[in-house]
């Protein structure tokens, strides 16, 4: 919310710009932000970092569908509708994983 506020010392007034306006004025694009977030992800099983990215579908330079691969344990983590699914094996649905992969093998 925009408005005036005291700084941490409590002595100086400053005008607060809404976050939405600051983000619009930022030099970083959504692509850079999304890739930067993907760069911090590690394999939930063996904590290997960084993961290899394979892009399947892009929309306005945003990764809609893809896969993150762990080079150490050879597991993959799908990116579905812009969301990386980073679940351990016990919580994953094998059928959904195979359908996701087979869809992209055909294309």
C-alpha positions as a Markdown table, in Angstrom:
| # | Residue | x | y | z |
|---|---|---|---|---|
| 1 | Unk | 0.0 | 0.0 | 0.0 |
| 2 | Unk | 1.3 | 3.4 | -0.9 |
| 3 | Unk | 1.8 | 6.0 | 1.7 |
| 4 | Unk | 4.2 | 7.7 | 4.1 |
| 5 | Unk | 6.1 | 5.7 | 6.7 |
| 6 | Unk | 8.9 | 6.1 | 9.2 |
| 7 | Unk | 12.2 | 4.3 | 8.4 |
| 8 | Unk | 13.7 | 1.8 | 10.9 |
| 9 | Unk | 15.3 | 4.4 | 13.0 |
| 10 | Unk | 11.9 | 6.1 | 13.5 |
| 11 | Unk | 13.4 | 9.5 | 12.6 |
| 12 | Unk | 12.9 | 9.9 | 8.8 |
| 13 | Unk | 9.8 | 9.8 | 6.7 |
| 14 | Unk | 9.8 | 8.1 | 3.4 |
| 15 | Unk | 7.1 | 7.4 | 0.7 |
| 16 | Unk | 6.3 | 3.7 | 0.2 |
| 17 | Unk | 5.7 | 2.6 | -3.4 |
| 18 | Unk | 3.3 | -0.3 | -3.8 |
| 19 | Unk | 5.0 | -3.5 | -4.6 |
| 20 | Unk | 3.1 | -3.9 | -7.9 |
| 21 | Unk | 4.4 | -0.6 | -9.2 |
| 22 | Unk | 8.0 | -1.5 | -8.1 |
| 23 | Unk | 7.8 | -4.9 | -9.9 |
| 24 | Unk | 6.5 | -3.2 | -13.1 |
| 25 | Unk | 9.3 | -0.8 | -13.0 |
| 26 | Unk | 11.8 | -3.6 | -12.4 |
| 27 | Unk | 14.3 | -4.4 | -15.2 |
| 28 | Unk | 13.8 | -8.1 | -14.6 |
| 29 | Unk | 11.3 | -9.9 | -16.8 |
| 30 | Unk | 9.1 | -12.8 | -15.6 |
| 31 | Unk | 11.3 | -15.2 | -17.5 |
| 32 | Unk | 14.4 | -14.1 | -15.5 |
| 33 | Unk | 12.4 | -14.4 | -12.2 |
| 34 | Unk | 11.1 | -17.8 | -13.1 |
| 35 | Unk | 14.4 | -19.1 | -14.2 |
| 36 | Unk | 16.1 | -17.6 | -11.1 |
| 37 | Unk | 13.5 | -19.5 | -8.9 |
| 38 | Unk | 14.2 | -22.7 | -10.8 |
| 39 | Unk | 17.9 | -22.3 | -10.3 |
| 40 | Unk | 17.5 | -22.6 | -6.5 |
| 41 | Unk | 15.7 | -25.9 | -6.6 |
| 42 | Unk | 17.5 | -29.0 | -5.5 |
| 43 | Unk | 16.5 | -32.7 | -5.7 |
| 44 | Unk | 14.3 | -33.5 | -2.7 |
| 45 | Unk | 15.8 | -37.0 | -2.5 |
| 46 | Unk | 19.6 | -36.4 | -2.6 |
| 47 | Unk | 19.8 | -32.6 | -2.4 |
| 48 | Unk | 21.7 | -32.5 | -5.7 |
| 49 | Unk | 22.0 | -29.0 | -7.1 |
| 50 | Unk | 21.5 | -27.6 | -9.8 |
| 51 | Unk | 18.9 | -29.6 | -11.7 |
| 52 | Unk | 18.9 | -29.8 | -15.5 |
| 53 | Unk | 16.0 | -28.1 | -17.2 |
| 54 | Unk | 14.3 | -29.4 | -20.3 |
| 55 | Unk | 11.6 | -27.1 | -21.7 |
| 56 | Unk | 8.7 | -28.7 | -23.6 |
| 57 | Unk | 6.2 | -25.8 | -23.9 |
| 58 | Unk | 6.8 | -22.1 | -23.5 |
| 59 | Unk | 4.2 | -19.3 | -23.4 |
| 60 | Unk | 5.6 | -15.8 | -23.7 |
| 61 | Unk | 9.0 | -17.1 | -22.6 |
| 62 | Unk | 7.5 | -18.7 | -19.5 |
| 63 | Unk | 8.0 | -22.4 | -19.0 |
| 64 | Unk | 4.6 | -24.0 | -19.0 |
| 65 | Unk | 5.6 | -27.6 | -19.3 |
| 66 | Unk | 9.0 | -29.2 | -18.9 |
| 67 | Unk | 11.1 | -31.4 | -16.8 |
| 68 | Unk | 13.8 | -30.9 | -14.1 |
| 69 | Unk | 16.3 | -33.8 | -14.1 |
| 70 | Unk | 18.6 | -34.8 | -11.3 |
| 71 | Unk | 22.0 | -35.8 | -12.7 |
| 72 | Unk | 22.9 | -37.7 | -9.5 |
| 73 | Unk | 19.9 | -40.0 | -8.8 |
| 74 | Unk | 18.5 | -39.8 | -12.4 |
| 75 | Unk | 15.0 | -38.8 | -11.1 |
| 76 | Unk | 12.8 | -36.4 | -13.1 |
| 77 | Unk | 10.4 | -33.8 | -11.8 |
| 78 | Unk | 7.7 | -32.5 | -14.2 |
| 79 | Unk | 6.8 | -28.9 | -14.6 |
| 80 | Unk | 3.1 | -28.8 | -15.2 |
| 81 | Unk | 1.2 | -25.6 | -15.9 |
| 82 | Unk | 4.3 | -23.5 | -14.8 |
| 83 | Unk | 4.5 | -25.4 | -11.4 |
| 84 | Unk | 7.4 | -27.8 | -10.7 |
| 85 | Unk | 6.2 | -31.0 | -9.0 |
| 86 | Unk | 9.0 | -31.8 | -6.6 |
| 87 | Unk | 7.5 | -34.8 | -4.7 |
| 88 | Unk | 9.4 | -37.8 | -3.4 |
| 89 | Unk | 8.7 | -41.2 | -5.0 |
| 90 | Unk | 6.2 | -42.3 | -2.3 |
| 91 | Unk | 3.9 | -39.4 | -3.1 |
| 92 | Unk | 4.0 | -39.5 | -6.9 |
| 93 | Unk | 1.4 | -41.0 | -9.2 |
| 94 | Unk | 3.3 | -43.3 | -11.6 |
| 95 | Unk | 0.4 | -43.3 | -14.1 |
| 96 | Unk | 0.3 | -39.5 | -14.3 |
| 97 | Unk | 4.1 | -39.4 | -14.7 |
| 98 | Unk | 4.0 | -41.8 | -17.5 |
| 99 | Unk | 1.1 | -40.0 | -19.2 |
| 100 | Unk | 3.0 | -36.7 | -18.9 |
| 101 | Unk | 6.2 | -38.2 | -20.4 |
| 102 | Unk | 4.4 | -40.1 | -23.2 |
| 103 | Unk | 2.5 | -36.9 | -24.3 |
| 104 | Unk | 5.8 | -35.2 | -24.8 |
| 105 | Unk | 7.5 | -38.2 | -26.5 |
| 106 | Unk | 4.8 | -38.1 | -29.2 |
| 107 | Unk | 5.3 | -34.4 | -29.9 |
